[in-house]
Amino acid sequence: MLPDSQAIQDNDLESVHFKVTFTEPANMTIIDRVRNLLPILDEAYESLLEWTQFVPYNGERIEIKYDRSFFTSKPEKIIGWSGNPIHIKPYPSGVMTDDLYIYFHELTHDFTPTSLWNIWKSSVPSLIEGSADLGAIFLYSHFDRTLQDHGEFLQKTFLLELKHYETSGNPFEQVKWSEDHPDGEYPSDRLTAGILTAIGLRYGFQTYTKLFELAQNETGGLIFDGAQTFEAKMNFLVYFLSLTFNCDFTELFTFWTFPLSVDSDRDGLSDAAEISSMLPISDFDEDGLNDKQELDTKTNPDNPDTDGDRLTDGKEIEIGTNPLAKDSDEDDVNDYDEILLFQTNPLRKDTDNDWWSDNRETSMVRWTDEHVSWLLPLVKNMPSNWWSPNAVLVLAFLLVVVVVLRRRLP
């Protein structure tokens, strides 16, 4: 028997990314098994880093801490425990593939970006566990044949769980995690892992990298009205996966009796319609139009200014201009200039009814500004008010011009 500090010192139980600590005496058999697993865990660390694009703990090493008292103090049975920044595990089972499954599962938890963890944890806890199982399968696929076989066994286990669910027709929210697991955690983490695995097999596990990238840009708090209901939470998962794989998964999840027939954000558009249109929240581009209004007006729900005229789509609907055209009245003066620069009517070609189009009058304003700017105060109101109060001044100016010209003419 060796004390923990001596065991670590004499047996060099440290690798590039991991540090092993025994908080109670450990025999040489356990130490040897752990030493054999460390190179695999290092490779797993690198694989998860590439997969999730996320470095846990600011690059600090993960500690594997063996402390039997931690597990005996818990009322429920614990086979693995992941924490930040300590990675705690029970004693290995003695079977390498079984030990690695626990390590791979918990290691994936450590590599789950905080944003994704918070989004899914606030929805359904088993989604976190299902993603950890998916990570374990992903890691097994990177190693030699023996480990790959174990990963394929787990994969089949999860897919069988999904198949059983499909044939039984149980409502998604009623599938328990396990008989001895605390109530309230639905659906089964293995059922969730089965769904994620089935999608990964079709589209490639590597595609899940995009899921982690998307998570960095989403808070989840604004999606489907904060995802307060179970249906909204699960529909958020469908939306997020649909974005990840650039595919509408509504029919697939309807086949799995997934709840999609709700309008969580109450904008008149069902969650299924929002997911199929890749619309995550009621007003994704924050232009003042909700998703249904954007679809009705044929504006771009991802672009606050569909026609690029510097007026938001919501503003254009408010004032009555066309959000799909830069120049609503087709007078060759764009809506933005008419409203904010010249104060003309963007829906009339001749705002002041003086038989001169807004385009001609605004062109005079631009020419004056460029060539004889001292005259600008005189003509800047021409498009909206030609005759009054400038009519007298303009006529006087023209009379002066005529007199000067007549004197110069022979």
C-alpha positions in Angstrom: 0.0 0.0 0.0 1.3 3.4 -0.9 0.1 6.8 0.3 -1.4 9.0 -2.4 1.4 11.5 -2.7 4.0 8.8 -2.8 2.0 6.8 -5.3 1.9 9.8 -7.6 5.5 10.6 -7.2 6.8 7.1 -7.6 4.5 6.1 -10.4 4.4 9.3 -12.3 0.6 9.3 -12.7 0.5 12.6 -14.6 0.1 13.1 -18.3 -0.1 16.2 -20.5 -3.7 17.0 -19.8 -4.5 14.9 -16.7 -3.4 14.7 -13.1 -4.4 11.7 -10.9 -4.8 12.0 -7.1 -5.6 9.3 -4.6 -7.1 10.8 -1.4 -6.8 7.4 0.3 -4.3 4.6 -0.1 -4.3 2.8 -3.5 -2.8 -0.5 -4.4 -0.5 -1.0 -7.3 -3.1 -2.8 -9.4 -5.3 0.3 -9.5 -2.3 2.5 -10.2 -1.2 0.3 -13.1 -4.7 0.4 -14.6 -4.9 4.1 -14.3 -1.5 4.5 -15.9 -2.6 2.4 -18.9 -5.7 4.6 -19.4 -3.9 8.0 -19.3 -2.5 7.9 -22.9 -6.0 7.1 -24.2 -7.5 9.9 -22.1 -4.9 12.3 -23.5 -5.9 11.3 -27.0 -9.6 11.7 -26.0 -8.8 15.2 -24.7 -7.4 16.2 -28.1 -10.3 14.7 -30.0 -12.9 16.5 -27.9 -10.9 19.7 -28.3 -11.2 19.4 -32.0 -14.8 18.3 -31.9 -16.2 21.0 -29.6 -13.7 23.8 -30.2 -13.8 24.3 -26.5 -10.9 24.2 -24.0 -12.1 23.6 -20.4 -10.8 25.4 -17.4 -8.7 27.9 -19.5 -6.4 25.1 -20.4 -5.7 23.8 -16.9 -5.3 20.1 -16.5 -8.2 17.9 -15.4 -7.7 16.1 -12.2 -9.0 12.6 -11.7 -9.5 12.3 -8.0 -10.2 9.0 -6.3 -12.1 9.4 -3.1 -14.4 6.5 -2.1 -15.9 8.6 0.8 -17.4 11.0 -1.7 -19.5 8.3 -3.3 -20.4 6.4 -0.1 -21.8 9.7 1.3 -24.4 9.9 -1.5 -27.8 8.3 -1.0 -28.0 7.3 -4.7 -25.6 5.0 -6.6 -22.9 7.0 -8.4 -20.6 5.6 -11.1 -19.2 8.9 -12.3 -19.0 12.5 -11.3 -17.9 15.5 -13.3 -17.0 18.8 -11.8 -15.2 22.0 -12.5 -12.2 22.1 -12.1 -12.1 18.6 -10.5 -12.9 15.5 -12.4 -13.9 12.9 -9.8 -14.3 9.2 -10.4 -14.7 6.0 -8.3 -12.2 3.2 -8.4 -11.9 1.6 -11.9 -13.9 -1.5 -12.5 -10.9 -3.5 -13.8 -12.3 -3.7 -17.3 -10.7 -1.1 -19.5 -13.6 -0.5 -21.8 -16.1 -0.1 -19.0 -13.7 2.3 -17.2 -13.3 4.3 -20.4 -17.0 4.6 -20.9 -17.3 6.4 -17.6 -14.3 8.6 -18.3 -15.4 9.4 -21.9 -18.9 10.2 -20.7 -17.7 12.6 -18.0 -15.0 14.0 -20.1 -17.6 15.1 -22.7 -19.4 16.9 -19.9 -16.2 18.8 -19.2 -15.9 19.7 -22.9 -19.5 20.9 -23.2 -19.4 24.7 -23.7 -21.1 26.5 -20.8 -23.6 28.1 -23.1 -24.8 24.7 -24.4 -24.8 23.3 -20.9 -27.0 26.1 -19.6 -29.4 25.9 -22.6 -29.9 22.2 -22.3 -29.8 21.9 -18.5 -32.5 24.5 -18.3 -34.6 22.4 -20.7 -34.3 18.8 -19.8 -31.5 17.3 -17.7 -31.3 14.1 -19.7 -30.4 16.1 -22.8 -27.1 16.8 -21.1 -26.6 13.1 -20.3 -27.6 12.1 -23.8 -25.0 14.4 -25.4 -22.4 13.0 -23.0 -23.2 9.5 -24.3 -22.9 10.8 -27.9 -19.5 12.1 -27.0 -18.5 8.8 -25.7 -19.5 7.1 -28.9 -17.6 9.8 -30.9 -14.5 9.1 -28.9 -14.7 5.3 -29.2 -14.8 5.7 -33.0 -11.3 7.3 -32.9 -9.5 4.3 -31.3 -8.4 0.8 -32.3 -10.7 -2.1 -33.1 -11.3 -3.3 -29.6 -12.5 0.1 -28.4 -14.4 0.7 -31.5 -16.3 -2.5 -30.9 -17.3 -1.3 -27.5 -18.4 2.0 -28.9 -20.5 0.2 -31.5 -22.1 -1.9 -28.7 -23.1 1.4 -26.9 -24.4 2.8 -30.2 -26.6 -0.2 -30.7 -27.8 0.0 -27.1 -28.9 3.6 -27.6 -30.5 2.8 -31.0 -32.4 -0.1 -29.5 -33.7 2.2 -26.8 -34.9 4.5 -29.6 -36.4 1.6 -31.5 -38.2 0.4 -28.4 -39.6 3.9 -27.9 -40.8 4.0 -31.5 -42.6 0.7 -31.3 -44.1 1.3 -27.9 -45.6 4.7 -28.9 -45.0 6.2 -25.5 -45.3 10.0 -25.2 -41.9 11.5 -25.3 -42.2 13.2 -22.0 -43.3 10.0 -20.2 -40.1 8.0 -20.8 -38.2 7.7 -17.5 -34.5 7.7 -17.2 -34.4 4.5 -15.2 -36.4 2.9 -12.4 -34.0 3.9 -9.7 -33.4 7.4 -10.9 -35.0 10.4 -9.2 -38.4 11.4 -10.6 -38.6 14.4 -12.9 -35.9 13.7 -15.4 -37.5 12.9 -18.7 -37.0 11.7 -21.3 -34.4 8.9 -20.9 -30.9 10.0 -21.5 -30.3 6.9 -23.6 -33.4 7.7 -25.6 -32.0 11.1 -26.2 -28.6 9.6 -27.0 -30.3 7.3 -29.5 -31.9 10.3 -31.3 -28.6 12.2 -31.4 -26.8 9.0 -32.6 -29.4 8.3 -35.3 -29.0 11.8 -36.7 -25.2 11.7 -36.3 -25.0 8.4 -38.3 -26.9 9.9 -41.1 -25.1 13.3 -41.3 -21.8 12.6 -39.6 -20.9 13.0 -35.9 -18.4 15.7 -36.9 -21.3 17.9 -37.9 -22.1 18.3 -34.2 -19.2 20.7 -34.0 -21.5 23.3 -35.5 -23.9 22.7 -32.6 -21.2 23.9 -30.1 -20.4 26.9 -32.3 -24.1 27.9 -32.5 -24.4 27.5 -28.7 -21.8 30.2 -28.2 -24.1 32.7 -30.0 -27.4 31.7 -28.4 -28.7 32.3 -24.9 -31.8 30.2 -25.2 -33.7 32.8 -23.1 -35.5 34.4 -26.0 -36.3 31.3 -28.0 -39.9 30.2 -27.9 -40.7 32.7 -25.1 -37.9 31.5 -22.9 -38.9 27.8 -23.4 -41.0 27.8 -20.2 -43.1 24.7 -21.1 -41.9 21.2 -21.7 -43.1 21.4 -25.3 -41.2 24.7 -25.9 -38.1 23.2 -24.4 -38.2 20.2 -26.6 -39.1 22.2 -29.7 -36.0 24.3 -29.0 -33.9 21.2 -29.2 -35.5 20.4 -32.6 -34.8 24.0 -33.8 -31.2 23.8 -32.6 -30.5 20.5 -34.3 -32.3 21.7 -37.5 -29.9 24.7 -37.6 -26.9 22.5 -36.9 -27.6 20.2 -39.8 -29.3 22.7 -42.1 -32.3 20.4 -42.3 -35.9 20.7 -41.2 -36.3 18.0 -38.6 -40.0 18.7 -37.8 -41.3 15.6 -39.7 -38.6 13.4 -38.2 -39.5 14.4 -34.7 -43.2 14.2 -35.4 -42.5 10.5 -36.3 -40.9 10.2 -32.9 -44.1 11.7 -31.4 -42.2 14.9 -30.6 -44.4 17.8 -29.3 -44.4 20.4 -32.1 -48.1 21.5 -32.2 -47.7 24.6 -30.0 -47.1 28.3 -30.6 -44.8 29.0 -27.6 -44.0 32.6 -28.4 -47.6 33.3 -29.3 -46.8 35.2 -32.5 -49.4 33.3 -34.6 -46.8 30.9 -36.1 -46.5 27.4 -34.7 -43.2 26.1 -33.4 -43.1 23.6 -36.3 -43.5 26.4 -38.8 -40.8 28.5 -37.1 -38.4 25.5 -37.0 -39.1 24.6 -40.7 -38.4 28.3 -41.6 -35.3 28.4 -39.4 -36.9 31.2 -37.3 -35.6 30.9 -33.7 -37.5 33.7 -31.9 -40.5 35.9 -32.4 -38.4 38.7 -33.9 -35.0 37.3 -34.8 -33.6 40.3 -36.7 -35.1 42.8 -34.2 -36.7 44.9 -36.9 -40.1 45.3 -35.3 -41.8 42.5 -37.3 -42.4 39.1 -35.7 -41.8 35.9 -37.7 -45.3 35.6 -39.0 -45.4 39.2 -40.2 -42.0 38.6 -42.0 -43.4 35.6 -43.8 -46.7 37.4 -44.7 -44.8 40.4 -46.1 -42.1 38.2 -47.7 -39.3 40.1 -45.9 -36.2 38.4 -44.7 -36.5 37.3 -41.1 -32.7 37.3 -40.7 -32.2 40.8 -42.1 -33.7 43.9 -40.5 -33.5 45.8 -43.8 -34.5 43.5 -46.6 -34.3 46.0 -49.4 -31.2 47.7 -48.1 -32.5 51.2 -48.2 -31.4 51.9 -44.6 -35.0 51.8 -43.3 -35.8 48.8 -41.1 -38.6 46.5 -42.4 -40.7 47.3 -39.3 -40.3 51.1 -39.9 -41.4 50.7 -43.5 -44.5 48.7 -42.6 -45.3 51.4 -40.0 -45.1 54.3 -42.5 -46.5 52.4 -45.4 -43.5 52.1 -47.7 -42.6 48.9 -49.5 -39.9 46.9 -47.4 -39.0 45.0 -50.6 -38.2 48.1 -52.7 -35.7 50.9 -52.1 -37.9 53.4 -53.9 -41.6 52.7 -53.2 -43.1 55.4 -55.5 -40.5 54.8 -58.2 -39.6 58.4 -58.6 -35.8 57.6 -58.5 -35.4 59.0 -55.0 -35.0 56.2 -52.4 -37.3 56.0 -49.4 -34.6 56.8 -46.9 -33.7 60.1 -48.7 -37.3 61.1 -49.1 -38.1 60.6 -45.4 -35.0 61.7 -43.6 -33.2 64.0 -46.1 -35.8 65.8 -48.1 -39.0 65.2 -46.0 -40.9 64.3 -49.2 -43.6 61.7 -49.5 -42.1 58.3 -50.4 -45.5 57.2 -51.8 -46.0 60.2 -54.2 -43.8 61.1 -57.1 -44.7 64.8 -56.8 -45.1 65.6 -53.2 -46.1 69.3 -53.6 -48.2 68.9 -56.8 -46.2 71.6 -58.7 -45.8 69.5 -61.9 -42.2 69.0 -61.0 -41.3 65.5 -59.8 -39.6 65.0 -56.5 -36.7 63.5 -58.5 -36.2 66.7 -60.5 -36.5 69.0 -57.5 -34.2 66.9 -55.3 -31.7 66.8 -58.1 -31.7 70.6 -58.1 -31.1 70.6 -54.4 -28.1 68.2 -54.8 -26.7 70.2 -57.7 -27.0 73.5 -55.7 -25.3 71.9 -52.7 -22.5 70.7 -54.9 -21.9 73.8 -57.1 -23.4 76.9 -55.5 -23.9 75.9 -51.8 -24.7 79.5 -50.9 -28.0 79.1 -52.7 -28.9 75.9 -50.8 -31.1 77.6 -48.1 -33.1 79.0 -51.0 -33.8 75.8 -52.8 -33.6 73.1 -50.1 -37.3 73.1 -49.5 -38.2 73.0 -53.2 -39.4 69.4 -53.3 -41.9 69.8 -50.5 -42.9 73.5 -50.8 -42.1 75.0 -54.2 -44.5 77.9 -54.4 -44.6 79.2 -50.8 -42.7 80.7 -49.2 -40.0 80.6 -51.8 -42.1 81.6 -54.9 -41.5 85.3 -54.5 -37.8 84.9 -53.9 -37.4 82.6 -56.8 -39.3 84.9 -59.2 -37.2 87.9 -58.1 -34.1 85.9 -58.6 -35.2 84.9 -62.1 -36.1 88.5 -62.9 -32.6 89.6 -61.9 -31.2 87.0 -64.2 -33.3 88.1 -67.1 -32.4 91.8 -66.6 -28.7 90.9 -66.5 -28.9 88.8 -69.6 -30.8 91.5 -71.5 -28.1 94.1 -70.7 -25.4 91.8 -71.9 -27.2 90.9 -75.1 -26.5 93.2 -78.2 
